[in-house]
């Protein structure tokens, strides 16, 4: 309910502002983009920064995002400034304020900053009511008035030479020329495929394709990774990563297959354009499905989707 109120407030105030496509691109000098969201959500918004820089090449683009996703933008040539603290948002002389995903704090800051132009998620979600497209399309539709006729629905994650060396070092440690990656984790248990199923998949890939499997997770998921490894009859590699998100993406680009639950790494695999199988639980349909032509989705959609099983089990 709070999110709907925020959307409504944003939509009303954006309606009062002038539209950026009526302004000379040379007059847009400072662009502020709010993307206070999770890892997969940021991956689905990477094309936004490329489009804005192409349309407004002389502008300074500042992105406000959560600290743990900021590394996805560190090497991005289309982003000039990254802010990871809502209190650190400078509201002075903003020509174009874009709320890809904001909060009540960013909404209030935008109103009192009096930007020349304003775009927001709430206005787009209102137009899309009854049908919510893929998140990549929603992010494009938010900035569409500013960037038309440009259109690009694929973003990019940029690696430094040092990060590429780390990628190669990790892959050498897998001791496998060809490898698959599975990601058994998820933000909630409802999003997770059974450990036994992942173990059977590991055995199947080895028996039929001699494809070694890397089990991806964090130190917090150590028990889950070990459980799957022990259930499998064939040797696999446990990758308990503490590397940056950019390095994770670099390794995924070299994999021959990715299978994982609805989560950030699934969005990385999709962006990397590798064969990908997305396993979806009670989440919303379409919005975060992988989009590349080498991807497949397994999603048994119930009448009550999306659901967090708050009122039923």
C-alpha positions as CSV (number, residue, x, y, z in Angstrom):
1,X,0.0,0.0,0.0
2,X,2.8,2.4,0.8
3,X,4.4,1.8,-2.6
4,X,1.1,2.6,-4.3
5,X,0.8,5.8,-2.4
6,X,4.3,6.7,-3.4
7,X,3.6,5.9,-7.0
8,X,0.5,8.1,-7.0
9,X,2.3,11.1,-5.4
10,X,5.1,10.7,-8.0
11,X,2.7,10.5,-10.9
12,X,0.8,13.6,-9.8
13,X,3.9,15.8,-9.4
14,X,5.5,14.5,-12.6
15,X,2.3,15.5,-14.5
16,X,2.8,19.1,-13.2
17,X,6.3,19.3,-14.6
18,X,7.3,19.9,-18.3
19,X,8.3,17.0,-20.4
20,X,12.0,16.7,-21.3
21,X,11.4,15.9,-24.9
22,X,10.2,19.5,-25.4
23,X,13.6,20.8,-24.3
24,X,16.8,21.2,-26.2
25,X,19.2,18.4,-25.2
26,X,21.9,20.9,-24.8
27,X,20.0,22.5,-21.9
28,X,20.0,19.3,-19.9
29,X,23.3,19.6,-17.9
30,X,22.6,17.7,-14.7
31,X,20.7,14.4,-14.6
32,X,19.9,12.6,-11.3
33,X,18.7,9.0,-11.5
34,X,17.3,7.3,-8.4
35,X,17.6,3.5,-8.4
36,X,17.3,2.4,-4.8
37,X,16.9,-1.3,-5.5
38,X,18.3,-4.8,-5.5
39,X,21.0,-6.4,-7.7
40,X,18.7,-7.9,-10.3
41,X,16.7,-4.7,-10.6
42,X,19.9,-2.7,-11.3
43,X,20.9,-5.1,-14.0
44,X,17.6,-4.5,-15.7
45,X,18.2,-0.8,-15.7
46,X,21.8,-0.6,-17.1
47,X,20.6,0.4,-20.5
48,X,19.0,3.5,-19.1
49,X,22.4,5.2,-18.4
50,X,23.7,4.4,-21.9
51,X,20.6,5.9,-23.5
52,X,20.7,9.0,-21.3
53,X,24.4,9.7,-22.2
54,X,23.7,9.2,-25.9
55,X,20.8,11.6,-25.8
56,X,22.5,14.1,-23.5
57,X,26.3,13.6,-24.2
58,X,27.3,16.8,-22.4
59,X,25.3,16.1,-19.3
60,X,26.6,15.0,-15.9
61,X,24.7,11.8,-14.8
62,X,24.5,11.1,-11.1
63,X,23.0,7.7,-9.9
64,X,21.7,7.1,-6.4
65,X,21.8,3.4,-5.5
66,X,22.3,1.0,-2.6
67,X,25.9,0.5,-1.6
68,X,26.1,-3.2,-2.5
69,X,25.0,-2.6,-6.1
70,X,27.2,0.4,-6.7
71,X,30.1,-1.8,-8.1
72,X,27.9,-2.5,-11.1
73,X,28.3,1.1,-12.1
74,X,31.9,1.8,-11.0
75,X,33.4,1.3,-14.4
76,X,30.4,2.5,-16.4
77,X,31.5,5.3,-18.7
78,X,27.9,6.6,-18.9
79,X,27.8,7.3,-15.1
80,X,29.7,10.3,-13.8
81,X,28.8,10.2,-10.0
82,X,27.6,7.4,-7.8
83,X,25.8,8.3,-4.5
84,X,25.1,5.4,-2.0
85,X,23.5,7.5,0.8
86,X,20.1,9.1,0.5
87,X,21.3,11.9,2.8
88,X,24.1,12.6,0.3
89,X,21.8,13.6,-2.5
90,X,22.5,17.1,-3.8
91,X,19.4,18.8,-5.0
92,X,21.0,21.8,-6.5
93,X,20.5,22.6,-10.2
94,X,19.0,19.3,-11.3
95,X,17.7,19.6,-14.9
96,X,16.2,16.1,-15.1
97,X,15.2,14.1,-12.1
98,X,14.4,10.4,-12.8
99,X,12.9,8.1,-10.2
100,X,13.4,4.5,-11.5
101,X,12.8,3.3,-8.0
102,X,12.6,5.9,-5.2
103,X,11.5,6.3,-1.7
104,X,9.4,8.9,0.2
105,X,12.7,10.6,1.0
106,X,13.8,11.0,-2.6
107,X,10.2,12.1,-3.5
108,X,10.3,14.9,-1.0
109,X,13.9,15.9,-2.1
110,X,12.8,16.0,-5.7
111,X,9.8,18.3,-5.0
112,X,11.9,20.8,-3.0
113,X,14.7,20.8,-5.5
114,X,12.4,22.1,-8.3
115,X,14.0,20.3,-11.2
116,X,13.3,21.5,-14.7
117,X,12.0,18.1,-15.8
118,X,10.8,15.1,-13.9
119,X,10.1,11.4,-14.8
120,X,9.0,8.6,-12.5
121,X,8.0,5.0,-12.1
122,X,4.6,5.7,-10.7
123,X,3.4,7.4,-13.9
124,X,4.5,4.4,-16.0
125,X,3.0,1.8,-13.6
126,X,-0.3,3.7,-13.8
127,X,-0.4,3.4,-17.6
128,X,0.7,-0.3,-17.4
129,X,-2.0,-1.2,-14.8
130,X,-3.5,-4.6,-15.6
131,X,-0.4,-5.7,-17.5
132,X,3.2,-5.4,-16.2
133,X,5.8,-6.0,-18.8
134,X,9.4,-7.0,-18.3
135,X,11.3,-4.8,-15.9
136,X,13.7,-3.8,-18.7
137,X,10.8,-2.4,-20.7
138,X,9.4,-0.6,-17.7
139,X,12.7,1.1,-17.1
140,X,12.8,2.2,-20.7
141,X,9.3,3.5,-20.6
142,X,10.1,5.7,-17.6
143,X,12.8,7.5,-19.6
144,X,11.2,7.2,-23.0
145,X,9.9,10.9,-23.1
146,X,13.5,12.0,-22.6
147,X,15.3,9.7,-25.0
148,X,13.0,9.2,-28.0
149,X,13.5,8.1,-30.7
150,X,16.5,6.2,-29.2
151,X,15.8,2.6,-28.1
152,X,18.1,0.1,-26.5
153,X,17.0,-2.8,-24.2
154,X,20.4,-4.3,-23.5
155,X,22.8,-2.8,-21.0
156,X,26.4,-3.7,-20.2
157,X,28.7,-4.3,-17.2
158,X,32.3,-3.1,-17.7
159,X,35.3,-4.9,-16.3
160,X,38.8,-3.5,-15.8
161,X,41.9,-5.4,-16.9
162,X,42.5,-6.3,-13.2
163,X,39.0,-7.7,-12.9
164,X,39.4,-9.7,-16.1
165,X,42.6,-11.2,-14.6
166,X,40.7,-12.2,-11.5
167,X,38.0,-13.8,-13.7
168,X,40.6,-16.0,-15.4
169,X,42.2,-16.9,-12.1
170,X,38.9,-18.1,-10.7
171,X,38.1,-20.1,-13.9
172,X,41.5,-21.8,-13.7
173,X,40.7,-22.8,-10.2
174,X,37.6,-24.7,-11.5
175,X,39.9,-27.0,-13.3
176,X,37.5,-27.5,-16.2
177,X,37.6,-26.2,-19.7
178,X,33.8,-26.4,-20.0
179,X,31.6,-25.7,-17.0
180,X,28.0,-25.0,-15.9
181,X,27.0,-22.8,-13.0
182,X,24.1,-23.5,-10.7
183,X,22.8,-21.0,-8.2
184,X,20.6,-22.7,-5.6
185,X,20.1,-19.7,-3.3
186,X,17.3,-17.1,-3.2
187,X,16.0,-14.3,-1.1
188,X,13.4,-16.6,0.4
189,X,12.9,-20.4,0.8
190,X,9.8,-20.1,-1.5
191,X,12.1,-19.2,-4.4
192,X,14.5,-22.2,-3.9
193,X,14.5,-25.4,-5.9
194,X,15.1,-28.5,-3.8
195,X,18.7,-29.5,-3.1
196,X,18.1,-33.0,-4.3
197,X,17.0,-31.6,-7.7
198,X,20.1,-29.6,-8.1
199,X,22.2,-32.6,-7.2
200,X,20.5,-34.8,-9.8
201,X,21.0,-32.0,-12.4
202,X,24.8,-32.0,-11.6
203,X,24.9,-35.8,-12.2
204,X,22.9,-35.5,-15.4
205,X,25.1,-32.8,-16.9
206,X,28.2,-34.8,-16.2
207,X,26.8,-38.2,-17.4
208,X,25.4,-36.8,-20.6
209,X,27.7,-33.9,-21.5
210,X,30.8,-34.3,-19.3
211,X,30.0,-30.8,-18.1
212,X,31.5,-30.0,-14.7
213,X,29.3,-27.9,-12.4
214,X,30.2,-25.0,-10.3
215,X,27.9,-24.4,-7.3
216,X,27.6,-20.7,-6.7
217,X,26.8,-19.0,-3.4
218,X,28.0,-16.9,-0.6
219,X,29.4,-17.8,2.8
220,X,26.0,-17.4,4.3
221,X,24.8,-20.2,2.0
222,X,27.7,-22.5,2.8
223,X,25.5,-25.3,4.3
224,X,23.3,-25.3,1.3
225,X,26.2,-25.5,-1.1
226,X,27.8,-28.4,0.8
227,X,24.5,-30.2,1.0
228,X,24.0,-30.2,-2.8
229,X,27.7,-31.2,-3.3
230,X,27.3,-34.2,-0.9
231,X,24.0,-35.3,-2.5
232,X,25.6,-35.4,-5.9
233,X,27.5,-38.5,-7.0
234,X,29.9,-36.6,-9.3
235,X,32.5,-34.1,-8.3
236,X,31.5,-30.4,-8.5
237,X,33.2,-27.2,-7.5
238,X,31.9,-25.0,-4.7
239,X,32.4,-21.3,-5.5
240,X,31.8,-19.4,-2.3
241,X,32.3,-16.0,-3.8
242,X,33.3,-12.9,-2.0
243,X,34.4,-11.2,-5.2
244,X,32.7,-8.1,-6.6
245,X,29.5,-8.3,-8.6
246,X,31.5,-7.3,-11.7
247,X,33.8,-10.3,-11.4
248,X,30.8,-12.6,-10.9
249,X,29.4,-11.3,-14.2
250,X,32.7,-11.9,-15.9
251,X,32.8,-15.5,-14.8
252,X,29.2,-16.1,-15.9
253,X,30.1,-14.9,-19.4
254,X,32.5,-17.8,-19.7
255,X,30.1,-20.5,-18.5
256,X,28.4,-22.9,-20.9
257,X,25.2,-23.0,-18.9
258,X,23.5,-21.3,-16.0
259,X,20.6,-22.8,-14.0
260,X,19.3,-20.8,-11.0
261,X,16.4,-19.5,-9.0
262,X,14.9,-16.1,-9.4
263,X,17.7,-13.9,-8.1
264,X,20.4,-11.5,-9.1
265,X,22.8,-14.1,-10.7
266,X,20.0,-15.2,-13.0
267,X,19.8,-11.6,-14.3
268,X,23.6,-11.6,-14.8
269,X,23.5,-14.8,-16.8
270,X,20.8,-13.4,-19.0
271,X,22.8,-10.2,-19.6
272,X,25.9,-12.4,-20.4
273,X,23.8,-14.0,-23.2
274,X,24.7,-17.6,-22.2
275,X,22.3,-20.6,-22.2
276,X,20.1,-19.9,-19.1
277,X,17.4,-21.8,-17.3
278,X,15.4,-19.7,-14.8
279,X,13.5,-21.4,-12.0
280,X,10.6,-19.3,-10.7
281,X,8.5,-19.9,-7.6
282,X,5.6,-17.8,-6.5
283,X,6.9,-14.7,-8.1
284,X,5.1,-12.4,-10.6
285,X,4.9,-13.6,-14.2
286,X,7.2,-12.1,-17.0
287,X,8.7,-9.2,-15.0
288,X,12.1,-10.9,-14.4
289,X,12.2,-13.7,-16.9
290,X,15.5,-14.0,-18.8
291,X,15.2,-12.4,-22.2
292,X,18.1,-13.8,-24.3
293,X,17.3,-16.2,-27.1
294,X,19.3,-19.0,-25.3
295,X,17.1,-18.9,-22.2
296,X,14.2,-21.0,-20.9
297,X,11.9,-20.5,-18.0
298,X,10.2,-23.0,-15.7
299,X,7.3,-21.4,-13.8
300,X,4.2,-23.1,-12.6
301,X,1.9,-20.2,-12.3
302,X,-0.9,-20.5,-9.7
303,X,-4.1,-18.4,-9.6
304,X,-2.7,-16.6,-6.5
305,X,0.7,-15.6,-8.0
306,X,2.5,-13.5,-7.0
307,X,2.4,-14.7,-3.3
308,X,4.6,-14.8,-0.3
309,X,2.4,-17.3,1.6
310,X,1.6,-14.8,4.3
311,X,-2.0,-15.9,4.7
312,X,-1.7,-19.5,3.6
313,X,0.8,-22.4,3.5
